[in-house]
Amino acid sequence: MRRISVIGSMVFGAILAAAVFMLFSCGGGITIARSGKSSYAIVLSSQASPSEKHAAAELRHFVRMATDADIPIVDENDPRAGEAPRIFVGASPALDALNSGVETNFTNPEEFALKSVKTGSKHDIVIVGHPQRGTMYGVYAFLDHLGFRWFTKKVTRYPSGKTLRTGPFDFRDAPAIMSRDTTIREAHDPDWAARNRMNASHADLDSTRGGKIGINSVHTLDRLVPPELFSTHPEYFPLIGGKRVTGLVQRCMSNPEIVDIAVKNLQAWMDEEPEQRIFSVSANDVGMLCECDECSRITEEEGATSGLFLRFVNQVAERVQKTHPQNYVSTLAYAITETAPKVTKPRENVIIRLCPFGICCGHSFAECTYPPSVEFYKTLKEWGNICDNIFIWHYATNFDGYLLPFPNFREFTRDIKVYKENGVNGIFFQGAGDEGSSDGELRIWVAARLMWNPDLDPNALVDEWMHGVYGKAHDPMRKIFDHIQSRTVAPEDHLSIHGRIRKEDWPDTELAMLDSLYNEAEKLAQGDDDALYYIRKNRMSLRYLNLLFNSGQLVLDGDVYRPEGNTVSRADYEQYRVDMVTYGVEALREEPFDCIYEDLLGEKLNEHATVTLENDDMRVVVVPDLGGRIISIIIKDTGEDILGKTDPLDYFYPAYGGYEESTTMTWGRTGFSNKYTAEVHGSTITLTAPEGISDRSKGLIFKRTMTIPAQGTRIEFESTITNISSGMKYARLISHLELNADPAQTVLYYRDTAGKTVEKDAAKSLNLSAADTPKGVWGVKNTAAGWTVENRFPASDIETCTLAVHDRTKTVEMETLGFEKNLAPGGKIVRKHSYEIRH
């Protein structure tokens, strides 16, 4: 590692000097090492814990790195352990003999004490804490306040001049937040995590690094009350629409028998993983609530669904506490369970994990005017009134684009302090996960410092990191950072974790200005390989915007669906894929479906063959290798294409829009982007996504036959999903049609249970389910263009019909969701349905 002077920098004048003043008073100087020499020895107990042994080795390593001095590590029984000056790492009889006055009975596994003790003319140094992590954190705190910084896995900074020196000190510390975790991949390196005092469950922190505090799993109902029980005990599952249903659903939470089953399975789980201390007992990531009388009564009494679930969780927690008293049960306060109940309170061994999913990420929720943020702040306080164990699952990225600029620093740095003020003792930052991001190292270093001490100045921390990592290129990189963060300064500029990218938000002049700053930074960083690496990694955000905005769109040109309007080349895209590997970026967005998003981005630059069905009245164009989707339905007597033209900046473009089919309605959706083969026989097209053509097809084969008549504007479908795996598979058939229709000039109609036609204003999105599910017929009328699209299907096949409207693109989406079925190997879902266009 290069040695640079940080003690004398303006950064350390702002932050480090203040910290050193608190830790090391201004008395006589203590020289630990200078120019390859040190009079100290590190004293370690013969009973030292694995993390204390590791901490002693780390102390020796970093002193040698900064000064070339090699401080020996000696056992407490070694004669050298009785001679000053010494650095005591951890409790030992030798430390007891020193009579340092340091209290060594630590109950907090992360607490530590640091003290210098005058022994004759010399100074002994005491670093002692709880043996699990406390002593180790004490060593890192000692090095930290001497000027060591572990900014990234690659970049460690420390004082220059081959000298480590301090004044007398007496200090005791523990973290403000007990559990400090993240899925920001750049923090998963175990050495980085330990040195920055993160006890993350997502880093491989073994016993030498103090182990970790982590919540084992999430959305665990299927594990605790398995779906396989439905065949023998349907009463364990929710009553919805008058019948018991299975699939991705909740359970009948008021049924006392599921408590017995959950307890038995949870106890077995705890026995299988004895090193874990927190286990999740939480709802599935879906609605699908039980509507039975007792579940409904409890929910009404509690004033919230959370009360129904919490009663179940408390019963499970009470039972497992008798067999596993050291463990905690965690449950989610998320989506359907976010609101605090009126009656039931969590038991002492229950952790409430609150998930602020819908808040604005641009402003602290304690100050934001965005209604979901206001409501969350209220919810946090309500849970705080009934619970002493609150953990937070905090969202800290744009899940629709990990490399998109995400100006949330003002929000998350302020909210860490707000969380602490409201009794939170665990924070989990969900970032880009193992996929990587352009500025993950900066984000998590700042977050780690603040989770230990929320009173630190976030702005100074950012500046410190940038000086330490970007070096001479600090100024232009700071300008880039400040410009991006300024986008959420205004109170009305809210920020979403699923924020749609818009060209108008990033005009060409602004992108050119940022590009110029990056050029300046790279020029200033010449000769500094680490700085160049992180500047170019950060620059991937700007290059990503360039690819998105300038890769044009696909247009139908004869029999080819080809790119148009590109100002970036295939070579630009391929180089970006190479850079993703170079900088450890494994995905461009969260991948909940079967596609690989960076592949879809490349498809915008490819030509795609089409197949066509045509008669005297209409022309239907299909692109087999883009999910077998219909991209055009032209009514010949008007020349109008009734299909909506999806925005090319949509995150799943070009595998989106037109007509598509897929399976499932939540996580793991598959089918919409598979590459199909096509066979045309007269007025029929048969599309098949064969085995092996998509490694994300989830063991399912999709087949679709489309037929048009010799005359008329009707398309007949026979759609099939087949389970080709060796195990059971849940599947449902979803059909999705996007139409070119202004929602303000569109009318929805459907046939109800009595056979009557019901009309509704289509200006707003509608979800038709349960008693309102159309019975075999529904459609939309485009009153401006004078055409109607009517969808017919077997009434018993469909669970929900959804109409989604989009004012910005002037489109309307018709989506039908079939019932979810558990398919045995070889099992199938088959639906015959049709769309007819009338004009």
ROTORKOL-317213 format. One record per residue (C-alpha): residue in three letters; y, z, x. Coordinates in pm, whole numbers, plus 32768, in hexadecimal, padded with zeros to 4 digits. Example, Ala and Ser with C-alpha at 12.3 -4.5 7.8 and 13.67 -1.06 7.14 Angstrom:
BEGIN
ALA7E3E830C84CE SER7F9682CA8557 
//
This chain:
BEGIN
MET800080008000 ARG81617FB88076 ARG823780E780AF ILE838B80D98010 SER849A81D97FF5 VAL84A982667E99 ILE853D83BE7EDE GLY868883267F3B SER8699822A7E21 MET878282407CF9 VAL865082607C1B PHE85D8839C7CB9 GLY873C84177CBE ALA872E84077B42 ILE85D184817AE9 LEU851384FE7C15 ALA862C85D17C9F ALA8649868A7B55 ALA84D286C47B4A VAL84C887347CB4 PHE85E688267C73 MET851988CE7B62 LEU83DD88DA7C2E PHE845A89157D8C SER858489F77DB7 CYS867C89CA7ECE GLY85FC8AD77FBC GLY85728AA38119 GLY84C0895F815C ILE8344893A8157 THR82C088198224 ILE816787B381AE ALA8134868F829B ARG81FF85BE838C SER81B2848D8460 GLY803984AF8464 LYS802D86298488 SER80038751839D SER7FBE88C083D8 TYR7F2588E7827D ALA7DBE88FA8208 ILE7D4888CA80A2 VAL7C7989F3802E LEU7B7489AF7F25 SER7A8A8AA57E7C SER79158A7E7EB2 GLN79048A907D34 ALA7A0C89847D00 SER79E088A47BD1 PRO79A7872B7C01 SER7B1186E07BA5 GLU7B9387E67C9C LYS7AC887497DB4 HIS7B4F85F57D51 ALA7CB286807D44 ALA7C95870D7EA4 ALA7C1C85BB7F22 GLU7D3D850E7E6D LEU7E3B85FB7F08 ARG7DAE85B78061 HIS7DAA843F8021 PHE7F1384247FAC VAL7FA2850680BC ARG7EF5842A81BA MET7F7882F18109 ALA80E18369811F THR80E384148274 ASP7FA783AB8335 ALA7F51851F8347 ASP7DEB857F82F3 ILE7DDD86D98252 PRO7C7E876C8266 ILE7BCE87F28131 VAL7B22893C817D ASP7A408A2080B5 GLU7ACE8B728058 ASN79CF8C158142 ASP7A408B49826B PRO7B0D8C1A8366 ARG7C298B208343 ALA7C4A8B8981D5 GLY7CCE8CD7824B GLU7DEA8C46831A ALA7F3C8BD58298 PRO7FBC8AD7824A ARG7EC98A69813C ILE7EC989A17FFB PHE7DE78A517F02 VAL7D51895B7E0A GLY7CB88A1E7CEC ALA7C5D8B8A7CC2 SER7B8C8C387DCC PRO7B598D8F7E6B ALA7C2B8D0F7F8E LEU7D4B8CD17E9E ASP7D178E2A7E04 ALA7D3C8EC27F5E LEU7E918E1E7F80 ASN7F208EF77E67 SER7FFB8DD27E00 GLY80538E657CAE VAL7FDC8D297C00 GLU7F1B8D6D7ABE THR7DDC8C9D7AD6 ASN7D3F8CE67984 PHE7D838B9878D8 THR7D0A8B567776 ASN7DAE8A017750 PRO7CCD89067809 GLU7E03884D7887 GLU7EEB896878EC PHE7F3D89A97A59 ALA80228A757B3B LEU80CC8A127C81 LYS81648B0E7D6E SER81CC8B2D7ED7 VAL817E8C7F7F77 LYS82258CF880B5 THR81188D7381A6 GLY81C58DF082DC SER82918CD38360 LYS81C48BD182A7 HIS819F8B5D8142 ASP80588B498085 ILE80498A637F57 VAL7F8B8ABE7E1C ILE7F1389AF7D2E VAL7E388A4F7C29 GLY7DDF8A057AC0 HIS7CC489F079CA PRO7B9889657A87 GLN7B58884C798C ARG7C9C878B79BF GLY7DAF88897A02 THR7D8A88A57B7D MET7D69872C7B9D TYR7EA386F77ACF GLY7F4F87FE7BA6 VAL7F0087317CDD TYR7F8B85F67C3E ALA80BF86B37BC6 PHE80F587377D27 LEU80DB85D77DB8 ASP81AD854C7C9C HIS82CB86377CE7 LEU82B385E77E58 GLY830484807DF9 PHE81B283DD7DBB ARG819E82EC7C96 TRP807182337C10 PHE812C81287B52 THR800680387B26 LYS7EA480107BA1 LYS7F307F387CBA VAL80787FE87D05 THR809481477D98 ARG81E181B77E25 TYR823082E37F02 PRO833E83647FEE SER838182A8812F GLY83C0833F8282 LYS825F83CB82AE THR82DC8520823D LEU828785FB8113 ARG836D872580ED THR83DB880C7FD6 GLY848089577F8E PRO83DD8A937F00 PHE835D8A737D9B ASP82BB8B2F7C7F PHE825A8A627B52 ARG81638A637A30 ASP812689407945 ALA804B88AF7832 PRO806887727764 ALA813387657625 ILE8028868A7582 MET7EBE86F775A4 SER7E0E85A77572 ARG7EB2847B761B ASP7DFA833775E2 THR7E3681C075D2 THR7D90806F75A9 ILE7E8D7FD07690 ARG7D957F3C7786 GLU7E767F6B78B5 ALA7E4A80E6788D HIS7CCE80DF7882 ASP7C9F80F179F9 PRO7C1482517A2E ASP7CDD82977B69 TRP7E2382247ACB ALA7DDA82F17992 ALA7D8684317A50 ARG7EB084137B3C ASN7F9C83E07A18 ARG7EF784FF795B MET7E6A8430783D ASN7D2D84C677AD ALA7CE1837E76FA SER7B9383417657 HIS7BB981D076AA ALA7BBF820B7822 ASP7A77825978D1 LEU7AD883BC792B ASP79A2846379B1 SER798785D07A16 THR7A25858A7B6A ARG7B5E85287AAE GLY7B48864579B6 GLY7A958595789A LYS7B5685317767 ILE7BC4858D760C GLY7B61847D751B ILE7B12844E73AD ASN79BB83B8738A SER79CF827E72B5 VAL7A8F823B7173 HIS7A4481BB7011 THR78F18266701C LEU787882756EB3 ASP777581666EEE ARG76E4822C7010 LEU76DE83776F55 VAL766E82F46E01 PRO75BF81AB6E59 PRO75DB80796D74 GLU745E805E6D75 LEU745381866C87 PHE74DC80AD6B70 SER738680226B16 THR72FD817E6AC7 HIS743982426A7A PRO7547816369E1 GLU75E982A2695C TYR766082EC6AC1 PHE773D81B76AB2 PRO7880817469F4 LEU788E81216885 ILE79797FF5686F GLY79B27F2D6735 GLY78A27FED6683 LYS778C7FBA6782 ARG771C804768D1 VAL776C7F5B69F2 THR77177F456B62 GLY779A7E846C8D LEU78D27EF26D45 VAL792A80046C4C GLN797181786C40 ARG7874826D6BAF CYS786A83406A75 MET791A845A6B2B SER78E085586A15 ASN776485376A2A PRO76EE86776ADB GLU75B785CE6B62 ILE767E84F16C4E VAL76FF862E6CF9 ASP7599868A6D56 ILE7559852E6DDF ALA76A085216EA0 VAL7665867A6F39 LYS7509861E6FAD ASN757F84D8704C LEU76B3857870E7 GLN75E786907184 ALA74F9858F7219 TRP762384C9729C MET76B58601733F ASP7566864C73E1 GLU755484E8746A GLU76AC8507750F PRO76D08673757C GLU77F986287660 GLN78CF85C17535 ARG799D86C3747A ILE7A4485FD7361 PHE7980852B7268 SER7A1084517158 VAL79B2847E6FEC SER7A9783816F4C ALA7AB2827D6E39 ASN7A5281146E6C ASP7B6E80236EB8 VAL7B817F9F6D54 GLY7BE5800B6BF5 MET7AB47FF46B11 LEU7AD781556A85 CYS79EA81F86993 GLU7A6481FC682A CYS796982F5679F ASP79EC840F66C3 GLU79C9852067CB CYS7A64845A68E8 SER7B8183F66800 ARG7BB1855E678D ILE7BC485E568F1 THR7CB584D3695D GLU7D99851E6838 GLU7D8C8694687F GLU7DE1865F69EF GLY7EED855E69A6 ALA7E6084856ABE THR7D1C83DD6B26 SER7D2A84A86C67 GLY7CD085E16BA2 LEU7B8D85446B27 PHE7B2984E86C8B LEU7BA5862D6D23 ARG7ACA86FE6C3D PHE799F86396CBF VAL7A1486586E2A ASN7A4C87D06E0B GLN78EE88046D82 VAL7858873E6EA0 ALA793387F26FA2 GLU78D089496F1C ARG776088FA6F3B VAL776A88617099 GLN7845897D711B LYS77188A6370F8 THR7642898871DC HIS775088F372BF PRO786B89F572C3 GLN7914895873F1 ASN794D880A7342 TYR7A5C8784725D VAL7A478692713B SER7B5A858C712C THR7BB884CC6FF3 LEU7CB383B86FBC ALA7DF183D96EF2 TYR7E1282626EDC ALA7E5181656DC8 ILE7D9B81F16C96 THR7D8E83506D2F GLU7EE883606DD1 THR7F9D84316CCA ALA7F6185A86CEA PRO7EA5864F6BCC LYS7F4187556AE7 VAL7E1C88496ADC THR7D2588356BFB LYS7D7F88966D60 PRO7CBF882D6E97 ARG7BD4892F6F31 GLU7C2689BE7087 ASN7B2688D7712C VAL7BAE879D7083 ILE7CA686B67131 ILE7D8285DA7056 ARG7DBC848E7103 LEU7EF383F97068 CYS7F298282708C PRO808C81FF704F PHE8013809E700C GLY8138800F6F4C ILE826480AA6FF7 CYS83777FEE70A8 CYS83337FE5721E GLY849A7F9C727A HIS853480EB721A SER84B98250721A PHE842E82A470C4 ALA850583DE70CC GLU863982FD70B8 CYS85C081B17029 THR862B813C6ED0 TYR84F780626E9C PRO844880FB6D6A PRO82EA81156E08 SER838181CC6F32 VAL843E82BA6E50 GLU82FF82F96D8B PHE823183326EC7 TYR832584386F49 LYS82FE84EE6DFF THR818384CD6E16 LEU817E85576F7A LYS823A868C6F0B GLU815686BB6DDD TRP801E86B36EB7 GLY80CB879C6FAC ASN80FA88996E97 ILE7F8188B46E5B CYS7EE4885F6FAC ASP7EFD88E07113 ASN7E2E87C671AB ILE7EE3867A7188 PHE7E9A854F7265 ILE7F588407724B TRP7ED182A5725E HIS800E81ED72C5 TYR8020807272C3 ALA80D47FE473F0 THR80B37E6B73FA ASN80CE7D317328 PHE7F637CFC72CC ASP7FAB7B94726C GLY80277B4873CB TYR7FE47C3574EC LEU80C57B6D75D5 LEU81E87B5274E5 PRO83197C217547 PHE82FF7D6A7489 PRO84417E38748D ASN83B67F8D742D PHE841F80667555 ARG8531811C7498 GLU843E81667380 PHE830A81E77434 THR83C582AC753D ARG848F83627434 ASP83668392734C ILE829784427456 LYS839B8556744B VAL83A7855172CE TYR822E857072C2 LYS823886A173A2 GLU834E873C72D3 ASN826E871871A2 GLY813987BF7230 VAL8078868F72AA ASN7F8E86E073CC GLY7EDF85947400 ILE7F6784317425 PHE7E9E82F27441 PHE7F6281B5748D GLN7EB0807E7410 GLY7F2A7F5E74E0 ALA7E8C7E18754B GLY7D437EBE75A6 ASP7C677E1676A8 GLU7D177CCD7660 GLY7E427D26773B SER7FB77CF37710 SER80E47C8677DB ASP818D7DDB77F9 GLY80757ED377B6 GLU80A47F877902 LEU820F7FDD78B8 ARG81C580467752 ILE80AD813477A3 TRP814E81CC78D9 VAL82808229780C ALA81A682A576EE ALA80CF837677D9 ARG81FE8426786A LEU828D846C7711 MET814884E9767B TRP813F85EC7790 ASN82B1863F776B PRO836885A5763F ASP84B7862576C1 LEU84C6852977DD ASP85C4840F77C7 PRO850C82CE775E ASN861E81EC77E1 ALA860F828D7939 LEU8494826E7938 VAL84AA80F978F3 ASP85A680D47A0B GLU84CC819B7AF9 TRP839A80C77AB1 MET845C7F857ADE HIS84EC7FF27C2C GLY8393805D7C9E VAL82DB7F237C2D TYR83DB7E087C2E GLY84967E827D61 LYS85B87D9D7DB7 ALA85817CDE7C73 HIS85D07E127BA2 ASP87227D9A7B1E PRO86B97C4E7A7A MET85777CE979F6 ARG863E7E087961 LYS87297D0C78BB ILE85FB7C5A7822 PHE85727DA577A5 ASP86C07E157714 HIS86F97CC87669 ILE85A57CD275BE GLN85CB7E3E7556 SER87247DF774C9 ARG86817D3073B2 THR863A7E7172F2 VAL87817F297333 ALA88117ED471DE PRO87907FBB70CB GLU87257E956FF3 ASP865A7DE87107 HIS85047E7670B7 LEU83CF7E287185 SER826C7DF67109 ILE811D7E0C71BD HIS80CC7CC6710A GLY821B7C22713E ARG82297AAF7100 ILE82BD79E1721B ARG83E1790471B2 LYS849077FB727F GLU85E4786971FB ASP85B079BE729C TRP8595792073F4 PRO868F78017412 ASP86767719753B THR87B177A975DA GLU8718790375DA LEU85CF788C766E ALA869177D1777B MET8754790D77D0 LEU861379D777F3 ASP857678C478C2 SER869E78CF79AF LEU867B7A4879D8 TYR850A7A267A29 ASN855E791D7B2F GLU865A7A0C7BCA ALA855A7B277BCA GLU844F7A547C72 LYS854879E77D7C LEU85AE7B4E7DC6 ALA84437BBF7DD6 GLN83D57AC37EDC GLY83007B767FDF ASP82A47C8E7EEE ASP81517C257E66 ASP81327D487D74 ALA82887D0B7CDC LEU82417B977CB8 TYR80F67BE17C0E TYR81947CBC7B02 ILE82C57BDC7AD3 ARG81E27AB27A93 LYS81007B7F79B3 ASN822F7BE978E8 ARG82A97A8178DE MET81717A1E781D SER82267A8E76E0 LEU83347986770F ARG8235787B7766 TYR816C78D87632 LEU829F78A47558 ASN82D0775275FF LEU816A76EC75AE LEU8188775F7446 PHE82D776B873FF ASN829B757374B7 SER81327519746D GLY819E745E7333 GLN80B5742F720C LEU7F937357719E VAL7FD2722B70BC LEU7EE5713B7014 ASP7EF76FE470B9 GLY7DF66EFC7020 ASP7CA46F9F705B VAL7D277089716A TYR7DCC71DF714B ARG7EA471D57281 PRO7FBA729E732B GLU8122723F72EF GLY826672CB737C ASN81D3736C74B4 THR82B173B575DE VAL819F7477768F SER806C73D1771C ARG7EFA74177721 ALA7F2A746D7891 ASP802B75787834 TYR7F3176127744 GLU7E1276077840 GLN7EEC76AB7949 TYR7F4177BD7851 ARG7DCD77FD781D VAL7DA8781C7998 ASP7ECC791179A1 MET7E2C79E07890 VAL7D067A167979 THR7DEB7A5A7AA3 TYR7EA87B6A79E9 GLY7D837BF9792B VAL7DE97B8477CF GLU7CA87B4E770E ALA7D357AF875B7 LEU7E827A947521 ARG7E5D7B5C73E1 GLU7D7C7C4B732A GLU7C477B8672CA PRO7BD37C017175 PHE7B387AB3711C ASP7A4079C471B9 CYS7B3D78F37275 ILE7BBC791773D7 TYR7D3278FE73B3 GLU7D7E78647504 ASP7C83775374AC LEU7D4077137369 LEU7E8476F5742E GLY7DDC75E574FB GLU7D64753373C3 LYS7ED074E67373 LEU7ECB740274A5 ASN7D85734F744C GLU7D3A72227372 HIS7C4272657258 ALA7B66716B71A4 THR7B73716C7029 VAL7A8A71006F10 THR7B0070866DBE LEU7A95707C6C52 GLU7B546F806B82 ASN7B576EDF6A29 ASP7C5B6E256960 ASP7D126F666907 MET7D1170486A38 ARG7CCE70636BAA VAL7C37719D6C48 VAL7C4871C86DC4 VAL7B6F72C46E7E VAL7B7A73396FEC PRO7A1673AD7042 ASP7A657459718D LEU7B7B752F70F7 GLY7AA475FC700A GLY7A4474CC6F3B ARG7B9174F36E8C ILE7C3173FD6D9F ILE7D8873A96E2D SER7DFD72AD6D2B ILE7DC872606BB9 ILE7E9E71396B55 ILE7ECF70D869E8 LYS7EE66F6069FF ASP7FBE6F0E68D3 THR80D56FEF6956 GLY80836FEC6AC9 GLU80AE71656AD1 ASP7FDD72426BB5 ILE7FA7737E6AEB LEU7F3174536C13 GLY8027753B6CBC LYS808C74F16E21 THR8051762F6EE7 ASP815E769A6FD9 PRO80E676357138 LEU815F778A71B3 ASP8062783570D2 TYR7F8078FF71B6 PHE7E4178517146 TYR7ECE76F2713D PRO7E3275F2713C ALA7CFF76AA70AE TYR7DC777126F7F GLY7E4A76796E41 GLY7DCC75626D67 TYR7C7675BB6CDA GLU7B82769A6D96 GLU7A5477766D58 SER79E978B16E0D THR793379F96DDF THR799C7B686DCA MET7AFA7BD66D6A THR7B4B7CC66E84 TRP7AF17CFF6FF0 GLY79F87C037078 ARG7A5A7AE26F95 THR79A079AA6FFF GLY797C78406F98 PHE7AE177C96F82 SER7AF5774470E7 ASN798E76DC712B LYS794E757D71AA TYR788E74C170A0 THR77C1738570B4 ALA780172876F9F GLU7728718C6EE9 VAL77C470976DF3 HIS76F06FF26CEA GLY77C36F296BF9 SER7890701C6B2B THR77F971526BCF ILE7844720B6D13 THR775173116D96 LEU77E374036E94 THR770874EF6F5E ALA776075F47064 PRO761075F37118 GLU7571771271D2 GLY760D774D7326 ILE7742767772ED SER781677B072C6 ASP77BA78E97387 ARG788079B37289 SER77D079387150 LYS772F7A8F7128 GLY75D479FF70F9 LEU7640792D6FCD ILE762977B86F87 PHE773177156EAD LYS76EA75DB6DE8 ARG77D0752C6CF4 THR779D73F46C26 MET78CF734D6B8B THR78B572366A8D ILE79BC716F69D1 PRO797D709068A1 ALA79A96F17689C GLN7AEE6F5467E2 GLY7BC5708467A8 THR7C5171A16876 ARG7B3C72A2687F ILE7A82733369A9 GLU792B73D06973 PHE78B074CF6A74 GLU776075656ABE SER779976726BC5 THR768777336C76 ILE767C78536D6E THR752778986E0A ASN74BF79C26EDC ILE740579367009 SER73FA7A8070C6 SER72CF7B6A70D8 GLY73837C867024 MET74417CCB6EE5 LYS759E7C336ECD TYR76BA7C7E6DDF ALA776C7B456D6B ARG78457AC26C54 LEU78C979676C13 ILE7A41793A6C1C SER7AEF77F66BC1 HIS7C5D77CA6C17 LEU7D4676B36BA5 GLU7EB276906C15 LEU7F8C75BE6B30 ASN80DF751A6B5B ALA819275CE6A40 ASP82D376956A28 PRO826F77EC69A1 ALA83AA77F168CB GLN832F76B76818 THR81C1771567FA VAL80FF77B066DC LEU7FAE785D66FE TYR7EB2785465E3 TYR7D4D78D265B8 ARG7C44790C64B1 ASP7C117A7A6455 THR7ADB7B3163D8 ALA7B237ACC6270 GLY7B35795E62CF LYS7CAC794D629F THR7D9878AA6396 VAL7E9179976439 GLU7FC9791864EA LYS808C79D865F2 ASP81C4799A66BD ALA815079316818 ALA8291799268CB LYS81E17AC4695C SER808D7AEF69FC LEU7F7F7B67690D ASN7E2B7C05693D LEU7D467BCE6813 SER7C1A7CB56820 ALA7B3B7D906749 ALA7B8A7D4E65D9 ASP7C987C52663B THR7BB27B73670A PRO7BBF7A156677 LYS7A8179C365BA GLY7A1D7877664E VAL7B6D77C56640 TRP7CC077F166E2 GLY7DD07708675A VAL7F3A76CD67B8 LYS803975E1671E ASN814175496800 THR824B751A66F5 ALA8336746067E2 ALA8239735B6854 GLY8181734E6709 TRP8020738E6789 THR7F2074A0674F VAL7DFE75136829 GLU7CE475BA676B ASN7BC576716813 ARG7A7D76A26754 PHE7960778067C7 PRO783F784E673B ALA78E8798266AD SER77D87A676731 ASP781679F5689A ILE797D7A6668C6 GLU79FB7BC86906 THR7B6C7B826944 CYS7C637A646929 THR7DA17A7F69F8 LEU7EDE79B369DB ALA7FB979CE6B12 VAL811479366B04 HIS81FA78E26C26 ASP836778A06BDE ARG83B7783D6D44 THR82B577246D57 LYS82BC76DA6BDF THR814476F46BC4 VAL804C779D6ADD GLU7EF0780B6B46 MET7DC778276A5A GLU7CAD78FD6AE3 THR7B66795B6A39 LEU7A8D7A706AC6 GLY79227A816A64 PHE78617BC76A54 GLU77E27C496B9F LYS76697C366BC3 ASN75767CC76CBD LEU74AD7B976D2B ALA734E7BBD6DB6 PRO72E67ACA6ECB GLY72E379736E2C GLY73AC79F26D02 LYS74BF791B6C6F ILE75FD791E6BA5 VAL762977DE6ADE ARG775077856A02 LYS779B76486940 HIS790B762C68EF SER7A17752668C3 TYR7B8A74D868DA GLU7C2C73DD67F1 ILE7D8A73546815 ARG7E3772EC66D3 HIS7F83723966CA 
//
